[in-house]
Amino acid sequence: MMGIKSRRLGKFYITFDAIETDHEFVCQVMGEVIVLHAEAFLHSGMVEYIAVSKHFDIVEEGSMMPEYKAIIHSEDGFQRFEKC
């Protein structure tokens, strides 16, 4: 079971445009994470998400949380998260 105690934490961003126009992409990504915090940044047109996921590396206590980007293939859908 995936939860906060797993320490598989990560940060990723989704643009406002993707949220408005690419629902399938957003649903695929959100289906792979448990969001702990979300914050909209109007100046950059993005929402920042802090989440846990089986796809994220374990973050040691006191370490910086890594940023990820979702890799989606049009034919196969969600593939993985990749560290930025």
C-alpha positions in Angstrom: 0.0 0.0 0.0 1.4 3.4 -1.0 1.3 6.2 1.6 3.3 9.0 3.1 5.3 6.7 5.2 6.8 5.1 2.1 8.7 8.5 1.6 8.3 8.1 -2.2 7.7 11.8 -2.6 8.0 14.0 -5.6 6.9 17.3 -7.1 5.5 17.7 -10.6 3.6 20.4 -12.6 0.7 20.4 -14.9 -0.1 23.4 -17.1 -3.5 25.2 -16.9 -3.8 24.5 -20.6 -3.4 20.7 -20.2 -6.0 20.7 -17.4 -8.4 22.6 -19.7 -7.8 20.7 -22.9 -6.2 17.3 -22.3 -8.3 15.6 -19.7 -7.1 12.1 -20.6 -3.5 13.0 -20.0 -4.3 14.6 -16.6 -6.5 11.7 -15.6 -3.7 9.2 -16.5 -1.1 11.2 -14.4 -3.4 11.7 -11.5 -4.3 8.0 -11.4 -0.6 7.3 -10.6 -0.2 9.6 -7.6 -1.7 10.5 -4.3 -1.7 14.3 -4.1 -0.6 15.8 -0.7 -0.6 19.4 -1.8 -1.5 21.4 -4.9 -0.8 25.1 -5.5 -1.7 27.1 -8.6 0.8 29.6 -9.9 -1.0 32.2 -12.0 2.3 33.9 -13.2 3.5 30.6 -14.8 0.1 29.1 -15.7 0.9 25.9 -13.8 -0.3 23.9 -10.8 2.5 22.4 -8.7 1.7 19.1 -7.1 3.5 17.4 -4.2 2.6 13.7 -4.1 3.5 10.2 -3.3 3.8 7.5 -6.0 5.2 4.1 -6.5 7.0 5.7 -9.5 9.0 8.1 -7.3 12.3 7.4 -5.6 12.4 7.2 -1.8 13.4 10.6 -0.3 15.7 10.3 2.7 14.8 12.5 5.7 16.4 15.9 5.3 16.9 15.5 1.6 15.4 17.7 -1.2 12.3 16.4 -2.9 13.0 15.7 -6.6 11.0 17.1 -9.5 9.5 14.7 -12.0 7.8 15.0 -15.4 5.3 12.5 -16.7 6.1 10.6 -19.8 3.0 9.8 -21.9 3.0 8.0 -25.3 0.0 8.7 -27.5 -0.5 5.0 -28.3 0.3 3.4 -24.9 -0.8 6.1 -22.4 1.1 6.7 -19.2 4.6 5.2 -19.2 6.6 6.6 -16.2 7.7 9.6 -14.3 11.2 10.8 -15.1 13.4 13.0 -12.8 14.0 16.5 -14.1 
